[in-house]
Amino acid sequence: MAKEFISDYPSMDDLRNKAMRRIPKFAFEYLDGGCNEDVSISRNTSEIRDIQLQPRYLRNNGTTSTKTKVLGMEYDAPFGIAPVGLQGLMWPNSPEILAKSAFKHNIPFILSTVTTMSIERSCELTEGNAWFQLYNPVDDAIRDDIIERANVAGCPVLVLLCDVPTFGYRPRDFRNGLALPPKMTVANILQILGKPTWALNTLKYGQPTFETLKPYTPEGLDLKQLGAFMDKTFSGKLNEEKIKPIRDKWKGKLVLKGVASEQDTQDAIRMGFDGIIVSNHGGRQLDAAQSTINSLAEIVTKYSNQIEIMMDSGLRSGPDIARTMASGAKFTFMGRSFLYGCGALGKKGGDHTISMLKTQFKQVMDQLCCERVEDLPKHLIK
């Protein structure tokens, strides 16, 4: 067991429950919730857990390795930290905590355009190993400048987001004032007063802001004006015309995140993407969406030899990672899970959550008598 593992919190439910006690309700619900009636968020996890794996006990088994290669890079485990917006709202300084832990444990960290740490800081903390996820700006000059900053900072992978053509309908966020434009209500202020550790850490690290976007944001905007600026500046709709200049400018690996269909996979291959992340935005955009694991199964069958296929949305444990890898994913990502860790354990949350998931995942491989991650599909019960 890794020394960073804290035995009082051996499961994701333990972390989630403690995080819920330490984070103000409005911020926790922003992290924890899906859209509409939360059907998609529940389906994602439940259908991953329908998958069964078969052990092979009587082999001559050697040493188990969890090392994995994706996009030409080797990592110590087949999972990474997905991009999450407004991380610092959910737990103060959480993007720095997670970037440091990801680098220490040799797993990828993806920075969101709309989180609370800059491109430059993320690459400083990871020695140029952070991936960057781009929300496509309406203004070509802003787009080109952000891409150049990511290039100069050393990001090896640029991730384009395609599954936010509109804002998700999230009832909790409307009630809590976290839709655009955002607002701070009396109820929210009272919730903050009831979570002193969160409040003191927010005072220490400052009010969360969109750090990467500071050079493009007019000074002195109130929350309503900031919401209007963000709505005007970014368009979630992607098409070939918008992707081509990005592909031409970006010389590193290019990944399309949010793929949920064979048609979009075909287009991604034709447009020259190096990889895709099968995703439904963690169940936060379309409550009628197919689960990511079922989308993955359809896509892998036809396209696994043509493009590197990864997956996020719904994974909560080492067994979930193993099930997804056995289903044909080349790599996996999780978002909420790591914020639960930070909310529960503060600066120790990143190291603990990664160590816990590594331990859980390796135990599954050992139990299956599977020595290599790439051999997991041989254990899938179809």
Secondary structure as GFF3:
##gff-version 3
##sequence-region A 1 382
A	DSSP	alpha_helix	12	22	.	.	.	ID=ss1
A	DSSP	alpha_helix	25	32	.	.	.	ID=ss2
A	DSSP	alpha_helix	39	48	.	.	.	ID=ss3
A	DSSP	beta_strand	68	70	.	.	.	ID=ss4
A	DSSP	beta_strand	73	75	.	.	.	ID=ss5
A	DSSP	beta_strand	79	81	.	.	.	ID=ss6
A	DSSP	alpha_helix	87	90	.	.	.	ID=ss7
A	DSSP	alpha_helix	94	105	.	.	.	ID=ss8
A	DSSP	beta_strand	110	112	.	.	.	ID=ss9
A	DSSP	alpha_helix	119	125	.	.	.	ID=ss10
A	DSSP	beta_strand	131	134	.	.	.	ID=ss11
A	DSSP	alpha_helix	140	153	.	.	.	ID=ss12
A	DSSP	beta_strand	157	161	.	.	.	ID=ss13
A	DSSP	alpha_helix	171	176	.	.	.	ID=ss14
A	DSSP	alpha_helix	186	193	.	.	.	ID=ss15
A	DSSP	alpha_helix	196	205	.	.	.	ID=ss16
A	DSSP	three_ten_helix	211	216	.	.	.	ID=ss17
A	DSSP	alpha_helix	223	233	.	.	.	ID=ss18
A	DSSP	alpha_helix	240	249	.	.	.	ID=ss19
A	DSSP	beta_strand	253	259	.	.	.	ID=ss20
A	DSSP	alpha_helix	262	270	.	.	.	ID=ss21
A	DSSP	beta_strand	275	278	.	.	.	ID=ss22
A	DSSP	three_ten_helix	281	283	.	.	.	ID=ss23
A	DSSP	alpha_helix	292	303	.	.	.	ID=ss24
A	DSSP	beta_strand	308	311	.	.	.	ID=ss25
A	DSSP	alpha_helix	318	326	.	.	.	ID=ss26
A	DSSP	beta_strand	331	334	.	.	.	ID=ss27
A	DSSP	alpha_helix	336	345	.	.	.	ID=ss28
A	DSSP	three_ten_helix	346	348	.	.	.	ID=ss29
A	DSSP	alpha_helix	349	368	.	.	.	ID=ss30
A	DSSP	three_ten_helix	373	379	.	.	.	ID=ss31
###
